């Protein structure tokens, strides 16, 4: 009997490890590694943990009629340690209800269902302590195993028979909890590294804006969408006037601070769906979906005024005025063809026109209307 019980619990452990691995991969796929999950995500996680707890029930070891042992309580422990109270409560409710539905209504079943709910509540309480996840999982595992001991003793009514099997279950449960913890931590660390590399590949290190590569990805996507849906797409090409003088006069740390502050002002002046990028050096762009030319000109003027009307603070505490020149291009208003390269080219041409005619202005080079790059 002991060998069969160990085999059943080992099957539980393998299923649980697979579940943790799949959950980690799903978390990476959904981009949940470095941000708090939404309420809907937590609800879905609780249901998913509950479903895997039900799977573990189907690999239970029958101790005596209507009395089973398994590792389903570890789903509560993991949910509480890694996600929080809501998924744990949902998981406990799913396990309790499924225990009644699968095995029928009886005193033993109702007592077991109540124990599962209590285990979930205790795990939620433990998760509020400022402990490491390993400690939370270990203590939660021990509490659940104490509850398991009580319910098994209540159902079996024979302490000697219980002591023949319980030490094995306790040992396997604690060992499985620790292995699952290290597996979960390894997967989470891997996901965090993946997310970090992904961010570095798409984000400008100095300003936190999109980098040039990510700008081109967004540009291709947005202009294709605009063409399919007959929408406007505008582009602001922005350049800091006399930026070299700032670097030469105040030093490169001052120049870097100016770039960071300009990035913040561009974000503050933009709509939530606008795409702000640093394309290199002192060159920035703002991609404006669903935005016709007249509206894009107003947006460019809003940016220009926001830069001109407020001084920039340098690391030394000194403040200096900054101005920007802005070129505007728009599909289909100034560029008839849905081509990202053309849109970028004419925005740059308009920017050069702004710089060559006095700087600190917004320019639309309408003389290039509908022409191709020559």
Beta strands, then each sheet from edge to edge (+ up, - down):
strand 1: 61-64
strand 2: 67-69
strand 3: 233-240
strand 4: 275-280
strand 5: 283-289
strand 6: 312-313
strand 7: 319-320
strand 8: 324-331
strand 9: 362-363
sheet 1: 1+ 2-
sheet 2: 4+ 5- 3+ 8- 9-
sheet 3: 6+ 7-
end
